[in-house]
């Protein structure tokens, strides 16, 4: 599992920082999460192939999280994309994007699908045989969701020497990897545990975009491998959290601790602060396994 931070600062873009956008590579999928201004440039800078992005997840309709989307959709057209693109986001995102496409006469030549979200309860928004993605309802000034990405358990690993010792035909290998026992021609049953090892543990990633402190999401993100949680403010400005619908570094760390996550990544820093290391210092007073996001930074788990 690999996470590339394209942008992780709040509010307006600067010459040296970008608003929110990131790419998650999980189980052979590449998912784009939020799409602030500058996302296209950062995708190129980080050598991420546009063509491999099939699904985009937008948390909410504040500009620093989706104003880069129309440019990316248009660029896909200029690159002669022909594969479908799926955009998952709040109700209204289809109108916002299609109006701009209409007025600029820039309709896509590739299939463009919008999956608009209105549910205030967690729901599955994407699933295949490898990954499942569900929403994490958040408490912001407007309708907002985070997203939970979970690998599905893979097949069990064959102990090839054991399989060959029993002279088991290769035709049975697939079912053995799926967990089936084997019955030999003489009627002997060989338990699957003798022939395989358990699959690698499934990994998970929880993305919590703009939100005030809210313990309701803890059950949804319990025991996730990695949690990205917004931390707009330090404690010196905690009084702004509730009014703006944001969290402090300590509040993010508190959520991480109560959810027993494997690691916490902080982001969405207010640009009023000169040193983002202060966010890590404050969070570590509550939760030890803390990392700080920064534009261009890559995390692998």
N, C-alpha and C positions, 0 to 999 in steps of 0.2 A: 504494500500500500504506500503510495507516494502522494504527497501534497505539495503543490507549488503555489506560493503566494504571489499573485500578480499585483495586488494592492491591498492595503490593510489599514488605511487611515480614514478618518471620518471627514465629513464636510467637503470643502472645496479641494480640487487637485492643486498640487504645487509642482514646481519644476523638478523636485527631487522625491516626491511621494505621490502615490495614486490612491484613489478611493477603492472601495471593496471589490475584489474579484479573486477567485482562486480556482485551481484545477486539481481535481482528485482523480488519481489513477488507481483503480481498484478492480482486481480480478478481470483484467483485460478490457475494462471500460475506461473511457476518459470523460469525466463529467465537468462541465463548467458551472461554477457556483457563483451567482451574482455577476454583474457585468457593468461596473462603473466606467466612467470615461477613461480612455487609455488602454482598455483591455486588449484591443487588437495589437497594439504596439508591444505590449508586454507578452502576449502570446508568441509573437515573432522573436522578441528578445530572449525568451526562454525556450525557443526552438520546439514549440508544441504545434503539431500539425493540425491545421484548421479542419481538415477532412475527417479527422478521427473524432471530432466532437459531434455526437449525435443527440445529446440531451443537455439542455441548459436549465438550471434551477434558479429562479429569482425569488428572493425572500420577501421583498415588498417594493412598493412603487415610489420610494424616495430616490431622488436623482443619483445620489452617490452609489446606488446599488443597481441601477439599470439604464442610465443614460448612454452607456456605451453599446447597448444592445442593437439599436437600429443601424448603427454603423457596421457592426459585425454581420448582421443579417444581409445588409447590402453588399458587403465585401464578399461574402459567400457566393452571391450571384455573379459578381465580376470574375470570380475564380472558376466559374462554370460548374459550380456544384450541381450534382444531380441526385445525391442521396438525401433522404428526408431529414429534417431538423425538427426536434420536439422541444417546445418551450413550456416549462411548468412554472406557473406564477399566479399571483392574485388576479381575481376578476378585474378586468380593465386593461390588462396587459395586451390583449388582442387588439382592442380598440386603439390603444396608444401606438402600437407598431404599425398596424394596417393603415391607419390614417396617414402616417408619414410616408408609407410606401405608395399610397394612392396619390397624395399631393406631389410627390416627386416622380410619379410615373416609374416606379422602380420595383414593380411586382417581381417576386422571385420566380425563377425558372425551375426551381426544385420544390418538392412538397414541403410545406411549412405547416406544422400542427401546433395549436395552442391547447394546453391543458390548464384551464383556469380553476383556481382553488377558492373555495368559500367556506369550507368546513372549519369550525372552531375546535374540533376534536382531531386527534391524530388519525391519519389515513394513509394507506399505501398509494403512492403515485407512480411507481414503476417497479416492475418485477420481471425477471427472467430466470433462467436456470442457474445463474451465478450470483446475482445481486438482488437485494430488495431495498427500496428507498421509501421511507415514510416521512410524513411531516412532523415537525415539533412546534405546536402552537406557541407563539411568543406574545409578550405583552409590550407593545410599542404604541406610538401615537396613532398609527394606522394599522390595518390588518397586516399581519406579518407571520411568517413561518420560518422556522429553521428546518433542517433536513437531517435525517438519520440514514446513513448508508451502511448496510450490513452485508458482508459476504455470506453466501450459503456454504455449508460444509461440503467439501469436495469428496471424491471417492476415497475409499481406504487404499492404503499402499500395499501392493503385493509383496509378499516375502518369496521372491522368485525361487530361491533354493528349496524352501519348504514345498512349494507347489510342484516343482520338478521331482522332488523325492517321492511324492505320491503319484507321479506320472499322470497328472491331471491334464486333460486335453485343453488346448488354448481356447477352444470355443466357450469354456466356462469362465475365462478370466474376467470378462465384463461383469458377470453376475457376482463373482467373488468380490470384486472391488466395490460392488453395491452393498456388500454385507451378507450375501447368501452363504449358507453352508454347502458342502459338496457331499453327494452320496456316490461312493465308488461302486463299481460294477458288482462287487461282492456284498453290497449292502451296508458297508461301513460308512458311518457319517463322520466327516471331518469338519469340526467346528471352524467357523470363519476366523476366530481369534488365533488359530494355529497358522493361518495362511496369510494374514494381513496385519498391518499396523494401523492404528487410528489415523484419520486425516489430520492435516495441520489445523490448529485452532482457527476458527473464523475470526476475521478482524472487522472492526466497526469504527465508523467516524461520525461524530455528531457535530453539526454546524449550527451554532446558535448566533444568529444575526442580532440586529438591534432589539434590545429588550431590557426592561427594568427587572430588578430582582424578583424572581418568581419560582417558588419551590414546586409548583405543579408539574414542571417538566422533568423533575428528578427521576420519577419512575420510568419515563420514556428513555432516558439516557443512561440508566443504571449499568455500571460495569462496561461501558464502551471502552474500546482501545484508546481512542483519542477524542478529546473534546476541544473544539474551537469555540471560544466564548468571547463576545465583545466585552471590552473593558475601556470604555470611553474616558472615564475619569479616575484620577487618584483620590485618596481620601480627603484631601484638602478641598475638593469640589464635590464631595458626596451629596451635598444639599441640592445639586442640580440633577441628580439621577432620576428621581421620581417625576419631576416636572418635564424632563426631556424624554423620558422613556428609555433610559440607558442604564448601564451598570458600571460599577467601579471594579478595579482589579481585585480588591478583597472580596467583593460580592461574587465575582466570577469564580474565585478560588473556593469560596464557601460552597457554591453549587458543585464544583468538581469534587470536593471532599465528601459531600453528602451523597453524591452519585457514585462514589468509589470508582472513578474513571482511571484508566492507566496513566494518562498524561493530559495536561492542560496546555493549550496554546492560546495566548492572549492576542487580541487585535482590536481594530477600530478605534485607535487612539485619537483623542482630541489633538488637534495641531497646536494647541496652546502650550504643550509641553515640549521642551527641548531634548529631553533624554528619556527614551522609552524603557531604558533599563530600570527606571524607578517603578514601572508597572510590575516587573518581575520581582523586585525587592519586596514590594508591598504584598503581592500575592503569596509569596513564599512564607510569609508569617502565618498563613493558614493552611496552605497545601504545598507539599515539597516538590512535586514533579511538574514544574512550570517551565514552559518555553515561551519566547516572545516572537511573534510573527514580524516579518519585515519584507518589503517589496523585493522579490527575487529569491527569497529564502525557500529552501526545499527541506521537507521533513519526510523521512522514510521510516516505516514501522513494519 
